[in-house]
């Protein structure tokens, strides 16, 4: 096998081997591993090399305190408060993919399609951080606008793959951005920085059924048009 083929194989293993984790063990990720994950992800490309991402990462008691505060905040103030607009609606193939992912999740957990209460309970798991021992809050400067957020998306992808290479499971969460003002105030993040998302992470509970399914990906010909 050539070095090029080995690199491609390694990249494909990381990309297709990673999946969103929704149940974690309590074991913490060592600090040196966290730093190594970030060290690899910091090589992400960005517009004019601005590297606009900034991270707050919790561990141990700080995670538990934040988890409890966030859950209480959502119970008291469930309304949307995001720095970036959420989609107004999903249509066509995007709606189909979203529904299919939801059906797979509920099926794995034995939740019936008409069981609204259990579906809402599962959705609330986002704010319990799915039991993860750590969470990353990703922010960007307000003045960089859409492209700052795009750059942060690139960093998030790199972080997920770096974590996968370290044997660490991840959960990228737009849901945390629904409480942007609360999160900014809680962590004393400057007002000029906008919350993009959170990433819960730790070691996966592989025995939990919620971690036993995989969503499908569109075929190359479904997303590519060569001209």
Long-range contacts (C-beta under 8 A, 24 or more apart in sequence): 14-161, 14-164, 14-165, 15-161, 16-217, 17-164, 18-160, 18-161, 18-164, 18-170, 19-211, 19-214, 19-215, 20-170, 20-171, 20-172, 21-130, 21-132, 21-169, 21-170, 21-171, 21-200, 21-201, 21-202, 21-204, 21-211, 22-105, 22-125, 22-130, 22-171, 22-208, 22-210, 22-211, 23-130, 23-131, 23-204, 23-205, 23-208, 23-210, 23-211, 24-130, 24-131, 24-132, 24-133, 24-169, 24-200, 24-202, 24-203, 24-204, 24-205, 25-133, 25-202, 25-203, 25-204, 25-205, 26-131, 26-133, 27-133, 27-202, 27-203, 28-59, 28-60, 28-133, 28-134, 28-202, 29-59, 29-133, 29-134, 29-168, 29-201, 29-202, 29-203, 31-59, 33-166, 33-168, 34-59, 34-134, 36-162, 36-166, 37-159, 37-162, 37-163, 37-166, 37-168, 38-159, 38-162, 40-158, 40-162, 40-165, 41-155, 41-158, 41-159, 41-161, 41-162, 42-155, 43-158, 44-151, 44-154, 44-155, 44-157, 44-158, 45-151, 45-154, 46-151, 46-154, 46-155, 47-144, 47-147, 47-148, 47-150, 47-151, 50-144, 50-148, 50-151, 51-151, 52-140, 52-141, 52-144, 52-148, 52-151, 52-152, 53-138, 53-139, 53-140, 53-151, 53-152, 53-155, 53-196, 54-138, 54-139, 54-140, 54-193, 55-136, 55-137, 55-138, 55-139, 56-136, 56-137, 56-139, 56-187, 56-189, 57-134, 57-135, 57-136, 57-137, 58-134, 58-135, 59-133, 59-134, 60-133, 63-129, 63-132, 63-133, 63-134, 63-135, 66-135, 66-186, 67-127, 67-128, 67-129, 67-135, 69-186, 70-127, 70-129, 70-176, 70-179, 70-182, 70-183, 70-186, 71-124, 71-127, 71-128, 73-179, 73-182, 74-124, 74-127, 74-179, 77-179, 77-182, 80-178, 81-178, 81-179, 81-180, 81-181, 81-182, 82-177, 82-178, 82-180, 82-195, 83-142, 83-177, 83-180, 83-194, 83-195, 83-196, 84-149, 84-177, 84-194, 84-196, 86-174, 86-178, 97-218, 100-215, 100-216, 101-215, 104-213, 104-215, 105-210, 105-213, 107-213, 108-209, 108-210, 108-212, 108-213, 109-209, 109-210, 110-209, 123-175, 126-173, 126-175, 126-176, 127-175, 127-176, 127-179, 129-171, 129-173, 129-198, 129-200, 130-171, 130-200, 131-205, 132-171, 132-200, 132-201, 132-202, 133-202, 134-200, 134-201, 134-202, 135-176, 135-198, 135-199, 135-200, 135-201, 136-198, 136-199, 136-200, 136-201, 137-176, 137-183, 137-187, 137-189, 137-195, 137-198, 138-195, 138-196, 138-197, 138-198, 138-199, 139-184, 139-189, 139-193, 139-194, 139-195, 139-196, 140-193, 140-194, 140-196, 141-192, 141-193, 141-194, 142-192, 142-193, 142-194, 143-192, 148-194, 149-194, 149-196, 152-196, 152-197, 153-196, 156-196, 156-197, 156-199, 159-199, 160-199, 163-201, 167-203, 168-201, 168-202, 168-203, 169-201, 169-202, 169-203, 169-204, 170-199, 170-200, 170-201, 171-199, 171-200, 171-201, 172-197, 172-198, 172-199, 173-197, 173-198, 173-199, 173-200
